[in-house]
Amino acid sequence: MLRWNASTLVVMLLALVAVAASSVTSRAGESLSERDEFESGPFFFGTAREVGTLKPMQNVQIKAQLGPRRMLVNTNNEGRFKLPSFGLETAADDVTVSCAKEGYSQVNVSRRKMSNAADSPIAIDCLLEPKPKS
């Protein structure tokens, strides 16, 4: 005859918890700020540099726009940035990327796809030049 005591209940509860925990997707090693909002699709990353010297520029505002949706980030002290994906169904060519900083004009924004995969990251190179002083 099966006897129910406290140790049997604890073992059964632990087994249920182990089964439930094994079905949860692990996010080990991820920071919330590093996770894309939509978890997949092409994301954009790159640098902002000054024309002529090609020195990295910090605090350049990078704007990505897809229709009415916009994302804004600033470059870090090494002139680098990363924009999350707009989603799995996003065509990277439909996203407009621009760069702006007070006292500078955008000269060129070039992009290159890192592979032929549909959700391949897109590298962006942004060149800015100082505005003429009046």
C-alpha positions as CSV (number, residue, x, y, z in Angstrom):
1,M,0.0,0.0,0.0
2,L,1.3,3.4,-1.0
3,R,1.7,5.8,2.0
4,W,1.5,9.5,1.4
5,N,3.8,11.4,3.6
6,A,5.5,14.8,3.4
7,S,8.7,13.4,1.7
8,T,6.6,11.8,-1.2
9,L,4.8,15.1,-1.8
10,V,8.1,17.1,-1.8
11,V,9.6,14.6,-4.4
12,M,6.5,14.9,-6.6
13,L,6.6,18.7,-6.4
14,L,10.3,18.9,-7.3
15,A,9.7,16.6,-10.3
16,L,6.9,18.8,-11.6
17,V,9.1,21.9,-11.1
18,A,11.9,20.3,-13.0
19,V,9.7,19.3,-15.9
20,A,8.2,22.8,-16.1
21,A,11.6,24.5,-15.9
22,S,13.0,22.4,-18.7
23,S,10.4,23.7,-21.1
24,V,11.2,27.4,-20.5
25,T,13.6,29.0,-23.0
26,S,16.8,30.0,-21.4
27,R,18.0,33.6,-21.7
28,A,21.3,32.9,-19.9
29,G,24.0,35.5,-20.6
30,E,21.7,38.1,-22.2
31,S,21.2,41.6,-20.9
32,L,17.7,43.1,-21.4
33,S,19.3,46.0,-23.3
34,E,20.9,43.6,-25.8
35,R,17.7,41.7,-26.7
36,D,15.9,42.8,-29.8
37,E,12.3,43.8,-29.1
38,F,11.0,41.4,-31.8
39,E,13.7,38.7,-31.3
40,S,14.4,38.4,-35.0
41,G,14.8,40.1,-38.3
42,P,17.6,42.4,-39.6
43,F,19.2,44.8,-37.1
44,F,21.5,47.7,-37.9
45,F,24.9,48.5,-36.5
46,G,27.8,50.7,-37.5
47,T,29.8,53.8,-36.9
48,A,29.6,57.5,-37.4
49,R,32.8,59.2,-38.7
50,E,34.0,62.7,-39.6
51,V,34.8,63.2,-43.3
52,G,38.5,63.7,-44.0
53,T,40.0,62.3,-40.8
54,L,37.6,59.4,-40.4
55,K,37.7,59.9,-36.7
56,P,34.8,58.2,-34.8
57,M,32.2,60.7,-33.6
58,Q,30.4,60.3,-30.3
59,N,26.8,61.4,-29.5
60,V,25.7,61.3,-33.1
61,Q,21.9,60.7,-33.3
62,I,21.1,57.7,-35.5
63,K,17.5,57.5,-36.7
64,A,16.0,54.4,-38.3
65,Q,12.5,54.9,-39.8
66,L,10.1,52.3,-41.2
67,G,6.9,54.1,-42.2
68,P,5.5,55.9,-39.1
69,R,7.8,53.8,-36.7
70,R,11.1,55.3,-35.6
71,M,14.0,54.3,-33.5
72,L,16.7,56.7,-32.2
73,V,20.0,55.9,-30.6
74,N,23.2,57.8,-30.0
75,T,26.7,56.7,-30.8
76,N,29.0,55.8,-27.9
77,N,32.5,57.2,-27.3
78,E,33.9,55.0,-30.0
79,G,31.4,56.3,-32.6
80,R,29.5,52.9,-32.6
81,F,25.8,52.2,-32.4
82,K,23.3,49.3,-32.7
83,L,19.6,49.6,-33.6
84,P,17.3,46.6,-32.9
85,S,15.2,44.9,-35.5
86,F,11.8,46.2,-36.7
87,G,10.6,42.6,-36.9
88,L,11.0,39.3,-38.8
89,E,8.9,40.5,-41.8
90,T,10.9,43.7,-42.2
91,A,12.8,44.2,-45.5
92,A,16.1,46.0,-44.6
93,D,15.8,48.1,-47.8
94,D,12.5,49.6,-46.5
95,V,14.2,51.1,-43.4
96,T,15.7,54.6,-43.8
97,V,18.7,55.4,-41.7
98,S,20.0,58.9,-41.1
99,C,22.6,60.5,-38.9
100,A,22.6,64.0,-37.3
101,K,24.8,66.0,-34.9
102,E,24.6,69.7,-34.1
103,G,27.2,71.6,-36.2
104,Y,27.5,68.8,-38.7
105,S,25.9,67.8,-42.0
106,Q,25.3,64.3,-43.2
107,V,27.4,63.5,-46.2
108,N,26.7,59.9,-46.8
109,V,25.0,56.8,-45.2
110,S,26.2,53.6,-46.8
111,R,24.9,50.1,-45.9
112,R,26.1,46.6,-46.5
113,K,24.3,43.3,-45.7
114,M,26.5,40.9,-43.8
115,S,25.2,37.8,-45.6
116,N,22.4,36.6,-47.9
117,A,20.2,35.5,-45.0
118,A,16.9,37.3,-44.8
119,D,17.6,38.4,-41.2
120,S,21.2,39.3,-41.8
121,P,22.5,42.3,-39.9
122,I,23.1,45.5,-41.9
123,A,26.4,47.4,-41.3
124,I,25.9,51.2,-41.6
125,D,28.7,53.7,-42.2
126,C,27.7,57.3,-41.6
127,L,29.9,60.2,-42.7
128,L,29.4,63.7,-41.4
129,E,31.2,67.0,-42.1
130,P,31.4,70.2,-40.1
131,K,29.0,72.9,-41.3
132,P,30.7,76.0,-42.7
133,K,30.9,78.8,-40.1
134,S,29.1,81.9,-41.1
